[in-house]
Structure formats: C-alpha cells, structure tokens
Amino acid sequence: MAILEIKKYPDEVLKKKAETISEINGDLQKLIDNMIETMYNANGIGLAAPQVGVLKRLIVVDTSPREQNQSLIVLINPEITDSDGEILSEEGCLSLPGFTTRLKRKERVIVKGLDRNGKEIEIEATGLLARALQHEIDHLDGILLIDKISPLKRELFRKKFKTKK
Ligand code: ZN
C-alpha cells in the first residue's frame, strides 16, 4: 500500500466529472487500498478518487473513531437514490486545507452502489455518515464545498487562499 498525494484546490482535476467504473480489477483494488491508507493517514473521514487525481466514481468513507476503523465503507459508482430532511453543520475537506464552513445537507440519505467485490449494496445513513457520503459523491461530479457557499463567501475564501500561499 502507498500514501497518495491529495490534490488541493485549485487543482483542475477537482472540477472534473468522474467516470463510471465498468471493470473491477486488480488495479482498482490497489487504488482502493491506497485511498483507504491515504484517508487514514490524513485523518479524514472520507476520500473520493478525484482527490487523488483519478477520475473514477469511487469513494471511501469511515466516520468511526480513528482507533476503531470498524465502519469502513468502499463504494463504487455510488448514487443517492433517496433523501429527506435538512441539517446545517460544519464541514471541511482534505482538498481545502484550513477551510471549514457551515453547510446545509440532507439529514438522511439512501446510497446505492457496489462494494469492492462488485456486490450491490444499499446504505441508509444519517448524521455524520450521511454528510460524508453527500460530500464525497459531490467530488465525483466535480463539486467542492466552496461551490456550495454564497458568492460573497467564495470570494473571501479565494482571497484568503491566495494570501496564504
Ligand atoms: Zn472533500
């Protein structure tokens, strides 16, 4: 396994739409293992393939306390099939270091996809897991947190980001 480089804003790859995965092969398994290791290494609760520069519809999520690693989810071609409620909460992103914002998300989602063996799975999630799944699936469509905030806040973010560098 290897730790991959996490692409940071404003890397162009983060704005692109990822492709549906049609074949689950050894290369994909390797990518999955590397993404899991990269997510844990960065203390993240989720990672999408475009964040490591791969435009494929693949996410890994683990919202359990770090020492447990009990609720690892690997999802290939994930899709939100149902959702309800709304909840406002603080959110950050490994591709936007140092930035957090309060953002409205669906409170409950049902997500369908394939596990790493190609078996169809359906996950019903609430709370932090629901938020993480929505966040990572957004990445597959080239959508970042900063695309979801008001234009004024986005401008402030861009300025802050520039002066930091
Ligand atoms: Zn993110």
Boltz pocket constraint, residues with backbone or C-beta under 6 A from the ligand:
constraints:
  - pocket:
      binder: B
      contacts: [[A, 46], [A, 92], [A, 93], [A, 94], [A, 95], [A, 135], [A, 139]]
      max_distance: 6.0
